[in-house]
């Protein structure tokens, strides 16, 4: 609905109302009043359509603003991670521990990272030969073999 057509219809109704007083017979006045009422109903319908479109645009604007906020939040989160090769050909995103940060070192799923999510990888299995990491969000599994001989213990720092 175009606001200009709404205003044009309202002007037509105004012109009809203005002309009613100059009519001489009751029949002419009744016909003009009927035409005026018809035009006013049309104006009312157009106004309701315009109001509906306005409400839809407000909703769309709110949704876009929320998407923009989400995008901005992801950009802030994304800056906290660096791509790291934890084993030959196995890449994850590692949290860069900042000074005064209470967030522990952790790894996030590269698949989820590309989908704008920070899903922390969990240890599924662990042995002296390596670990299997699991993403609880997308179910990706990453196997990492240890470079340590079986007799050596594996420290958490070796994986981050």
BELLIN-V878643 format. One record per pair of residues at least 6 apart in sequence whose ideal C-beta (glycine too) atoms are under 7 Angstrom apart, sorted by the first residue. I is the first residue (numbers start at 1). J is the second residue. D is the distance in whole Angstrom. If there is no record, write none. Layout:
# BELLIN-V878643
i->I j->J d->D
i->I j->J d->D
This chain:
# BELLIN-V878643
i->1 j->46 d->6
i->1 j->49 d->4
i->1 j->50 d->5
i->1 j->53 d->6
i->3 j->50 d->6
i->5 j->46 d->7
i->6 j->43 d->7
i->6 j->46 d->5
i->6 j->47 d->6
i->6 j->50 d->6
i->9 j->39 d->6
i->9 j->42 d->6
i->9 j->43 d->5
i->9 j->46 d->6
i->10 j->43 d->5
i->12 j->39 d->5
i->13 j->36 d->6
i->13 j->39 d->4
i->13 j->40 d->5
i->13 j->43 d->6
i->16 j->32 d->6
i->16 j->35 d->6
i->16 j->36 d->4
i->16 j->39 d->6
i->17 j->36 d->6
i->19 j->32 d->6
i->20 j->29 d->6
i->20 j->32 d->5
i->20 j->33 d->6
i->20 j->36 d->7
i->23 j->29 d->5
i->23 j->32 d->6
i->74 j->116 d->5
i->77 j->118 d->6
i->80 j->95 d->6
i->80 j->96 d->6
i->81 j->93 d->4
i->81 j->94 d->6
i->81 j->95 d->6
i->81 j->96 d->7
i->81 j->108 d->6
i->82 j->93 d->7
i->82 j->94 d->6
i->82 j->96 d->6
i->83 j->91 d->6
i->83 j->93 d->6
i->84 j->91 d->7
i->84 j->92 d->6
i->84 j->94 d->4
i->85 j->91 d->5
i->86 j->92 d->6
i->86 j->144 d->6
i->86 j->159 d->6
i->87 j->144 d->4
i->87 j->145 d->6
i->90 j->142 d->6
i->90 j->144 d->6
i->91 j->110 d->6
i->92 j->107 d->4
i->92 j->108 d->7
i->92 j->110 d->6
i->92 j->121 d->6
i->92 j->142 d->7
i->93 j->107 d->7
i->93 j->108 d->5
i->93 j->110 d->6
i->93 j->113 d->5
i->94 j->107 d->6
i->94 j->160 d->6
i->95 j->103 d->7
i->95 j->105 d->6
i->95 j->106 d->5
i->97 j->105 d->5
i->105 j->160 d->5
i->106 j->120 d->5
i->107 j->121 d->5
i->107 j->133 d->7
i->107 j->160 d->6
i->108 j->118 d->5
i->108 j->119 d->6
i->108 j->120 d->6
i->108 j->121 d->6
i->109 j->119 d->5
i->109 j->121 d->6
i->109 j->135 d->4
i->109 j->137 d->7
i->109 j->138 d->6
i->109 j->140 d->6
i->111 j->135 d->7
i->111 j->138 d->5
i->111 j->140 d->5
i->112 j->119 d->4
i->112 j->135 d->6
i->112 j->137 d->5
i->112 j->138 d->6
i->117 j->137 d->6
i->119 j->135 d->5
i->119 j->136 d->6
i->119 j->137 d->4
i->119 j->138 d->7
i->121 j->133 d->4
i->121 j->134 d->7
i->121 j->135 d->6
i->121 j->142 d->7
i->122 j->133 d->7
i->122 j->134 d->5
i->122 j->136 d->6
i->123 j->131 d->6
i->123 j->133 d->6
i->124 j->132 d->4
i->124 j->133 d->7
i->124 j->134 d->4
i->124 j->141 d->7
i->125 j->131 d->7
i->125 j->132 d->4
i->128 j->146 d->7
i->128 j->150 d->4
i->128 j->154 d->7
i->129 j->145 d->6
i->129 j->146 d->6
i->129 j->150 d->7
i->130 j->143 d->7
i->130 j->144 d->5
i->130 j->145 d->4
i->130 j->146 d->5
i->131 j->144 d->5
i->131 j->159 d->7
i->132 j->141 d->6
i->132 j->142 d->7
i->132 j->143 d->5
i->133 j->141 d->7
i->133 j->142 d->4
i->133 j->144 d->7
i->134 j->141 d->5
i->144 j->159 d->7
i->146 j->154 d->6
i->148 j->154 d->6
